[in-house]
Structure formats: structure tokens, C-alpha cells
Amino acid sequence: MKIRFPLGRFLAVAVVSIAGAALPGGVRAADADYPVLSQPAIVSPKAAGAAMLGLARAGQRLVAVGERGIVLLSDDQGGRWRQARVPVSVSLTAVRFVTERTGWAVGHFGVVLRSDDGGESWVKQLDGVAAARLAEQAAAQMAQQGLPEAERLRESSLQLVEEGPDKPFLDLLFANERDGFVIGAYNLIFRTRDGGQSWTPWMSRVENPKGLHLYGVAQGGGGELYIVGEQGLLLRSTDGGERFAALPTPYKGSWFGVLAAGEGSVLAYGLRGSLYRSTDRGESWRAIDTGIASGLGAGLALGDGTLVLASQTGDLLTSRDGGASFQPAAGRKLPVTALAERADGRLAVASLRGVLSLDPPASPDSPLNTPAKGAVR
């Protein structure tokens, strides 16, 4: 099966692969069936120019993840990059750090990796084979207990088992070093409360009967959690993630991401430059004119409160009023996949040609400056 996703989340045509290490729940993947999950990412002198799909800051360091399991590290604000040790060679789609040392990356075929040394090395905690078995086991236990959610989870687990580990995780959210969610294709969502040592299937806790893809997840200023997905799917949890209820959607196209913009304020962005803002925790939404027609695939709140959005064709938009309005900023016309704020305040941009750096907006009337020379290495 081939699964295509928006470029804003990552450039993806899924190809089956997985590793043979011991996994949560006593499940073990077959090396012979899915070798790329046990094959470390190849070290290449051209890695710095590879398609990078996720980007994060780990203390003073920048960490980028991308195709074929490549993870790049920079300790000089993006001037030079080197490859990290990665135990898989599947494409990685997103990365987040909760401290300067501890972070997670997710990717194709249900891969979840953890690092405790600032991205220098990674350990696989979950893959699609293990995820399917965990869902199957959880559904059986729920059925024995007579829980009404058992049937929904059983159907999900059967699909995961029968179709194999071809479904990627696309985003993740960790509140701290223990509590987190990973989300992905076909309503794929798992939760951990012990830093990834064990994972619990969460599909039955999400009001998504069509099994639509989940593209982005974020925590709002009031502690509520938001998930966005295809066909206008908007989900919110007000109980710490125990359950996600569907919200009325103002737009029927796909959302590619969600961004918290202050107390009670949240932005959902996606297809054809579509951007909507809510100031009442998702109860109502107002369209924001972006002036662009390409999909918005990345968003970031900077330390000074400035909001930045990036399109799949390289357009950059900034807001200094909590997302009530956005202005165009100078960018580069190449596919942008992720954003991060560097330790020096400049903006780091992941793209399909590596990572580049941009100067921050100097004033409300001043756009982002053009990239520095040699920013892409």
C-alpha cells in the first residue's frame, strides 16, 4: 500500500520496513521481513543537503530529521552539521525535545525513537509491527472487560496487523520526560506515561469514526490538547488527553498543523493557504486572510511572541498580534517542512534541500531578512 501525505508534514511515499529488536509488550519484529528497521542510517557526506522533514532545538543545539533515517546536529547555530547515530533507515517526519538532552523523533512505519544525549544517539521504542500487536492485545483485554470501545479498537488492530507496518507517525507532543502522544495516518495514536518504555493504543479515545489521518498536535495555553487532520478534522481534549472530542470545523479541507497562540487562542492551518483562528479554545473560528494559495505546512511561536507560518512553496508569514493578522516576510522559494528558533534568536528552516537560517523580524513593519550566505550546507 502507498500512502501519500501533504508535503507540509513530509514528503512521503511509504515503503515498508522495520527492525528486529525487542519491543514493548514482548513483541519482536522480523528482521528478514522489514530489514530497514534494523539497518542503521547510512552515514553520507551529502547528508546535510538531504530532505529534512522535522526540526527542533535541544538547548543550544539544532536537531534535524529526515529521509532515510538521517539525523543532523549543529552546535554552531546551523553553520556546520554532522550526522547522529540512528538505528533505523526509515524516513523520520518530526522531532521534539523536552530538555536539552531528552527528545523523541517519529517516522515511517510507526517508528518512535528516543534520545537522552541531545540527539547524538537514538533508541527505538516502537514500530508498526509492535504497534499492531499492542492494539490487538488491548482490544482483547477491553473485550474481556466488556468495554464499549473494544470493537472500535479491534477493527483498528485488525487493519494494522493485516496491512503491515506501512503507516507513519506524523507528529508528537510531550509535556515532560514521561507523558506524551504520537499521532499519524488512519487515526493512529499512541500514548505513553513512562517516557516511551511502554505505549498504549489510544485510537478508541478519539472521536474520528472515519479513521482520518492525524497531521498535527499541540497544547493550548489553558492546558487543552488539539489534534488536526484531513477533511477538516478538529479534535480537542479538556481532560489531559483522556479523550479527544470532535469540534465543529469551519473548513472541509485538510489541516496540516495547529499552533497555540496564547491563552485561549489557537490557529489551525492547512490546504490552499487556509488559516483559521479561535480565541475561545476551539468553540468558534474566524478565517484569517493569508494572501497565499499554497498549503501552510509549518508553524512556530517565537520566544518574543511572534508567530511564524511557512508554506510548502517557501512563503513566510509573521504575526505580532497573536494571530489576528499576518504579514508576508521574505523567504526562499523552496519547500519548507519545519521551523525552529535558534538559540541566538534567528529562525532555522528545514527544507527538502537541507536546513537554512533566516534573520528574525526586527520590528512590526520589518519582514524576515533574506537567508545568510552559506546557510544551507
C-alpha positions in Angstrom: 0.0 0.0 0.0 1.2 3.5 -0.8 0.1 6.4 1.4 0.6 10.0 0.2 0.6 12.9 2.6 0.9 16.6 2.3 4.4 18.0 1.7 3.9 20.3 4.6 4.0 17.4 7.0 6.6 15.5 5.0 7.5 14.2 1.5 6.1 10.7 1.8 5.5 7.6 -0.3 5.6 4.9 2.4 7.8 1.9 1.9 7.5 -1.0 4.3 10.4 -1.6 6.8 11.1 -2.3 10.5 13.6 -3.7 13.0 14.1 -6.9 14.9 14.8 -5.5 18.4 12.8 -6.4 21.5 9.8 -4.1 21.7 7.1 -3.2 24.3 4.7 -5.9 25.2 7.2 -8.7 24.4 6.7 -8.2 20.6 9.6 -8.9 18.3 9.7 -7.7 14.7 11.2 -10.0 12.0 14.5 -8.7 10.6 14.0 -10.7 7.4 10.6 -9.1 6.7 11.5 -5.5 7.4 15.3 -5.0 7.3 15.4 -1.2 7.2 14.1 -1.1 10.8 17.3 -2.8 11.9 19.6 -1.2 9.4 21.3 2.0 10.8 21.0 5.1 8.7 23.9 5.3 6.2 26.5 8.0 7.0 27.0 10.2 3.9 29.0 13.3 3.2 25.9 14.6 1.3 23.6 14.2 4.3 23.5 17.9 5.1 21.7 18.5 1.8 19.1 15.8 2.2 15.4 16.3 2.5 14.8 17.3 6.1 11.3 16.9 7.4 11.5 17.8 11.1 13.5 20.3 13.2 13.9 21.1 16.9 16.1 22.8 19.4 17.8 20.9 22.1 19.3 23.5 24.4 21.9 25.3 22.2 21.9 22.6 19.6 19.7 22.2 16.5 18.5 18.7 15.6 17.0 18.0 12.1 15.5 14.7 11.0 14.6 13.5 7.5 14.8 11.0 4.8 16.4 7.5 5.2 16.7 8.0 8.9 19.2 10.9 8.6 19.5 13.0 11.8 21.7 16.1 11.6 23.2 18.0 14.6 24.6 21.5 14.7 26.3 23.1 17.7 27.2 26.4 15.9 23.7 27.7 15.1 23.5 25.8 11.8 26.9 26.7 10.4 28.1 23.1 10.3 26.2 19.8 10.5 27.1 16.3 11.4 25.2 13.0 11.4 24.0 11.3 14.5 23.9 7.6 15.2 20.4 6.3 14.2 19.4 2.6 14.4 16.9 2.7 11.5 16.9 3.9 7.9 13.3 4.8 7.5 12.3 8.5 6.9 11.7 10.5 10.1 9.0 13.1 10.0 9.0 15.1 13.2 11.2 15.7 16.3 10.7 17.3 19.7 12.9 17.8 22.7 11.6 18.4 26.3 15.0 19.1 27.7 18.4 19.8 26.2 19.1 16.1 26.3 15.8 14.2 26.1 13.7 14.1 23.0 11.8 11.9 20.6 11.5 11.5 16.8 8.8 9.7 14.9 8.5 8.5 11.3 7.5 6.0 8.7 6.2 2.5 9.7 5.3 3.5 13.2 8.8 4.3 14.3 9.4 6.1 17.6 12.9 6.9 18.7 14.2 8.4 21.9 17.5 10.2 22.6 18.9 11.1 26.0 22.1 12.7 24.9 20.8 15.7 22.9 20.3 13.7 19.7 23.8 12.1 19.5 22.3 8.6 19.6 18.8 7.1 19.4 17.0 4.1 20.7 13.9 2.6 19.0 11.0 2.4 21.4 8.1 1.5 19.0 7.5 0.4 15.4 4.5 -0.6 13.3 4.7 -4.3 14.0 4.8 -3.7 17.7 2.0 -1.1 17.5 -0.3 -3.6 15.7 0.3 -6.2 18.3 -0.2 -3.8 21.2 -3.5 -2.7 19.6 -4.6 -6.3 19.2 -3.8 -7.1 22.8 -5.5 -4.0 24.1 -8.7 -4.8 22.1 -8.8 -8.3 23.5 -8.4 -7.1 27.1 -11.1 -4.5 26.6 -13.5 -7.1 25.1 -13.0 -9.3 28.2 -13.9 -6.4 30.4 -17.0 -5.6 28.3 -15.9 -2.1 27.4 -17.9 -0.5 24.6 -14.7 0.8 22.9 -13.4 -2.7 22.3 -15.0 -3.2 18.9 -13.6 0.1 17.5 -10.1 -0.8 18.7 -10.5 -4.4 17.4 -11.2 -3.1 13.9 -8.2 -0.8 14.1 -5.9 -3.5 15.3 -7.0 -6.0 12.6 -6.3 -3.4 9.9 -2.8 -2.7 11.4 -2.0 -6.4 11.6 -3.3 -7.3 8.1 -1.8 -4.4 6.2 1.6 -4.4 7.9 3.7 -1.6 9.3 3.1 0.9 6.4 1.5 3.7 8.4 3.7 6.5 9.6 3.6 8.7 12.7 3.5 12.3 11.6 3.7 14.4 14.8 4.2 14.1 18.5 3.7 16.0 21.7 5.4 15.5 25.1 4.5 17.5 28.1 7.6 16.3 30.0 10.0 13.4 30.1 7.3 10.9 30.8 3.9 12.0 29.3 3.4 12.0 25.5 1.4 11.2 22.4 2.4 10.2 18.9 -0.1 10.6 16.1 -0.3 9.6 12.4 -2.1 8.0 9.5 -5.5 6.5 9.7 -6.2 7.7 13.2 -3.0 6.2 14.5 -2.4 7.5 18.0 -0.5 6.0 21.0 0.2 7.4 24.5 3.0 6.8 27.0 3.2 7.7 30.6 6.7 6.4 31.3 8.8 8.1 28.7 8.2 5.5 26.0 9.1 2.4 27.9 5.5 1.3 27.2 2.8 2.5 24.8 -1.0 2.3 24.9 -3.2 2.4 21.8 -5.4 5.5 22.1 -7.5 5.1 18.9 -10.7 4.3 20.8 -10.3 7.5 22.8 -10.5 9.7 19.7 -13.8 10.8 18.0 -12.7 10.0 14.5 -15.1 7.3 13.1 -13.8 7.7 9.5 -10.3 6.9 10.6 -9.0 10.1 9.0 -5.3 11.0 9.1 -4.0 12.9 12.1 -1.4 15.6 11.0 -0.7 17.9 13.9 -1.0 18.1 17.7 -0.4 20.9 20.1 -1.1 22.0 23.7 -3.1 25.2 24.2 -2.4 27.9 26.8 -5.1 26.6 29.1 -3.8 23.0 29.0 -6.2 21.7 26.5 -4.9 19.5 23.7 -5.7 19.9 20.0 -5.3 17.5 17.1 -6.0 18.4 13.5 -6.2 16.2 10.4 -7.6 15.6 6.9 -11.1 16.7 5.7 -11.3 19.4 8.3 -10.9 17.2 11.3 -10.6 19.2 14.5 -10.2 17.4 17.9 -9.9 18.7 21.4 -9.2 17.2 24.8 -10.0 19.1 28.0 -9.2 16.3 30.4 -5.5 15.9 29.9 -5.8 13.7 26.8 -8.0 11.0 28.2 -10.5 11.6 25.4 -10.5 13.7 22.2 -13.8 15.1 21.1 -14.6 16.4 17.6 -15.2 20.1 17.2 -17.3 21.7 14.5 -15.0 22.6 11.7 -15.1 25.9 9.7 -13.3 24.3 6.8 -13.6 21.0 5.0 -10.1 20.8 3.6 -7.2 19.2 5.3 -5.5 20.9 8.3 -1.7 20.3 8.2 -0.9 21.8 11.6 -2.1 23.5 14.8 -0.4 26.3 16.8 -1.2 27.6 20.3 -1.1 31.4 20.2 -1.6 32.4 23.8 -4.2 32.0 26.5 -7.4 30.6 24.8 -6.1 31.3 21.3 -5.3 28.6 18.7 -4.5 28.6 15.0 -5.3 25.8 12.5 -3.6 26.0 9.2 -3.5 23.8 6.1 -4.5 23.4 2.4 -4.5 26.3 0.0 -3.2 28.8 2.5 -6.2 28.3 4.7 -5.8 29.7 8.2 -8.4 29.9 11.0 -8.1 31.4 14.5 -10.1 30.6 17.6 -9.9 32.8 20.8 -12.3 30.6 22.8 -10.4 27.3 22.8 -11.9 26.0 19.6 -15.6 26.8 20.2 -15.7 29.2 17.3 -13.3 30.1 14.4 -12.6 33.1 12.2 -10.8 32.9 8.8 -7.6 34.9 8.6 -6.5 36.1 5.2 -3.0 34.9 4.3 -2.8 36.1 0.7 -1.3 32.9 -0.5 -2.7 29.8 -2.3 -0.2 27.1 -1.4 -0.6 24.9 1.7 0.7 26.0 5.0 2.7 23.2 6.4 4.7 24.6 9.4 4.1 27.0 12.3 6.1 28.3 15.2 5.7 30.7 18.2 9.0 32.5 18.8 10.2 33.5 22.2 9.2 37.1 21.8 5.6 36.1 20.9 6.0 36.5 17.2 4.1 33.8 15.2 5.6 32.4 12.0 3.9 30.3 9.4 5.5 28.7 6.3 4.0 27.4 3.1 5.0 24.4 1.0 6.5 26.8 -1.6 8.6 28.8 0.8 6.3 31.7 1.6 6.8 33.0 5.2 4.1 34.9 7.2 4.5 36.6 10.6 2.1 37.9 13.2 2.7 40.1 16.2 -0.9 40.3 17.4 -1.5 36.7 18.5 -2.5 35.6 15.1 -5.3 38.1 14.4 -3.4 39.1 11.3 -0.4 38.0 9.3 2.1 39.9 7.1 4.3 38.4 4.4 8.0 38.1 5.1 11.0 37.5 2.9 11.8 33.8 2.4 13.2 31.5 -0.1 11.2 29.7 -2.8 11.9 26.1 -1.8 9.6 23.6 0.1 9.6 24.4 3.8 8.8 21.4 6.1 9.6 22.6 9.6 10.7 25.6 11.7 12.7 26.1 14.9 14.1 29.2 16.7 17.8 29.1 17.2 19.5 30.0 20.5 20.6 33.3 19.0 17.0 34.2 18.0 17.3 33.6 14.3 14.9 31.3 12.5 16.1 27.9 11.3 14.1 26.4 8.4 14.1 22.7 7.4 13.5 22.1 3.7 13.9 19.4 1.0 17.4 20.8 0.4 18.7 20.8 4.0 18.5 23.4 6.7 18.9 27.2 6.3 18.8 30.2 8.6 16.9 33.5 8.5 17.1 36.7 10.5 14.2 37.4 12.8 11.8 40.3 12.1 13.4 43.4 13.7 10.1 45.4 14.0 6.4 45.1 13.4 6.9 46.7 10.0 10.0 44.7 9.1 9.9 41.3 7.4 12.3 38.4 7.9 15.5 39.2 6.2 17.0 37.1 3.4 19.0 34.0 4.4 22.6 34.4 5.4 25.3 33.3 2.9 26.1 29.7 3.2 23.1 29.0 5.5 22.4 25.8 3.5 25.2 23.3 4.0 
